[in-house]
Amino acid sequence: MPETRHQLTYGQKLEVIDLYKKHRGMRMDDFLQLLRCKGFTTICEQTIRRYARNEDSIRRHVNSNLSNADNCRKSSAAHPEVEERLCDWIIEAEGRQLRLNGMLIRLKAKQIAKEIGIPQGEMIAFSDGWLTRFKQRWSLKHYVFHGEAGSAPVDTIDGHQQTLRQILTRYSPANRINVDETALPYRNSPTGGLPSKALPGLKVDKTRLTYVVGTSQTGEKFKPLVIGRAKRPRCFKNGTPEDYGFYYRYNEKAWMTSVIWHE
């Protein structure tokens, strides 16, 4: 009869990791024999490599509370196997330069739970509360990957307001129109997320759509204008932009131009 496998404590997992790093050049069969001589009689190659992949999270769990070294698993998790696989996925995603946020992690947790066959009656909601507890158990924090800050020139605002009021007296409220544009960089990575460690930001992908919206002082809202790069995007296969409630124009960079503005 094969020997029953024993679940290692987090302290023992760190011991295996340290030995693996110390004897990295050793053949796996010889390393397994070394571990058996040290009392790890049922450990296998797959388990060793999983511990090595998860070294950062294992060390954080032990360092957050030294008593955790004597525990075999993180406490209070309804489905620890889901969280272990989820943590593996997070580390793998970081290796592929992906940036994850809370919503993506929750969706992946639901997918993993279905893949391993958790019965519907035992399925948890993977809510924001679960995410908070998962972050605490695995020592995840929210990091901002990149960003920029700016401030308005408040010292010159009063003068501009007076000038604008004088100009507006020439027009009725219905003809006082405010139009603005905004960019949607739809291929850009999230600016923050829940990695297992602080990560550098990725180069900003500036592929964009430009949206132009406007309204009058009386509250009339004008049909939006969308500026893209494609002459006829595939999403218009079954209708025109006007059918969907907006205007559409295009150019190479999806920018507002003087030609489009005067049109």
FENHUKA-V921489 format. One record per pair of residues at least 12 apart in sequence whose ideal C-beta (glycine too) atoms are under 7 Angstrom apart, sorted by the first residue. I is the first residue (numbers start at 1). J is the second residue. If there is no record, write none. Layout:
i->I j->J
i->I j->J
This chain:
i->3 j->41
i->3 j->42
i->5 j->42
i->6 j->42
i->7 j->72
i->8 j->72
i->9 j->69
i->9 j->70
i->9 j->71
i->9 j->72
i->10 j->58
i->10 j->61
i->10 j->62
i->10 j->68
i->10 j->69
i->10 j->71
i->11 j->62
i->11 j->69
i->11 j->70
i->13 j->51
i->13 j->58
i->14 j->58
i->14 j->59
i->14 j->62
i->16 j->35
i->16 j->40
i->16 j->43
i->16 j->48
i->16 j->51
i->17 j->51
i->17 j->52
i->17 j->55
i->19 j->35
i->20 j->48
i->20 j->52
i->28 j->45
i->32 j->45
i->53 j->88
i->53 j->91
i->54 j->87
i->54 j->88
i->54 j->91
i->56 j->196
i->56 j->197
i->57 j->87
i->57 j->138
i->57 j->139
i->57 j->196
i->60 j->139
i->61 j->74
i->61 j->139
i->64 j->139
i->74 j->137
i->77 j->137
i->78 j->124
i->79 j->113
i->79 j->118
i->81 j->116
i->82 j->109
i->82 j->112
i->82 j->113
i->82 j->116
i->83 j->134
i->83 j->137
i->83 j->138
i->85 j->112
i->86 j->105
i->86 j->108
i->86 j->109
i->86 j->112
i->87 j->138
i->89 j->108
i->90 j->195
i->90 j->196
i->91 j->196
i->94 j->195
i->94 j->196
i->94 j->199
i->97 j->202
i->99 j->145
i->99 j->189
i->99 j->190
i->99 j->193
i->99 j->202
i->100 j->193
i->100 j->194
i->100 j->195
i->101 j->190
i->101 j->192
i->101 j->193
i->101 j->194
i->102 j->131
i->102 j->194
i->105 j->131
i->105 j->194
i->106 j->126
i->106 j->131
i->109 j->126
i->110 j->126
i->135 j->194
i->140 j->194
i->140 j->196
i->142 j->192
i->142 j->194
i->143 j->192
i->143 j->193
i->143 j->195
i->143 j->198
i->143 j->199
i->144 j->191
i->144 j->192
i->145 j->191
i->145 j->192
i->145 j->193
i->145 j->199
i->145 j->201
i->146 j->191
i->146 j->201
i->147 j->191
i->173 j->217
i->173 j->218
i->174 j->216
i->174 j->218
i->176 j->216
i->176 j->217
i->177 j->214
i->177 j->216
i->178 j->214
i->178 j->215
i->179 j->212
i->179 j->214
i->180 j->213
i->181 j->210
i->181 j->211
i->181 j->212
i->181 j->256
i->182 j->211
i->183 j->208
i->183 j->210
i->184 j->208
i->184 j->209
i->184 j->211
i->185 j->205
i->185 j->206
i->185 j->207
i->185 j->208
i->186 j->209
i->187 j->205
i->187 j->207
i->188 j->204
i->188 j->205
i->189 j->202
i->208 j->254
i->209 j->226
i->209 j->227
i->209 j->228
i->209 j->254
i->210 j->227
i->210 j->254
i->210 j->255
i->210 j->256
i->211 j->224
i->211 j->226
i->212 j->224
i->212 j->225
i->212 j->256
i->223 j->245
i->223 j->246
i->223 j->247
i->224 j->246
i->225 j->246
i->225 j->247
i->225 j->249
i->226 j->241
i->226 j->246
i->226 j->248
i->227 j->249
i->227 j->250
i->227 j->251
i->227 j->254
i->227 j->255
i->227 j->256
i->227 j->260
i->228 j->248
i->228 j->250
i->228 j->254
i->229 j->250
i->229 j->252
i->229 j->254
i->230 j->250
i->231 j->250
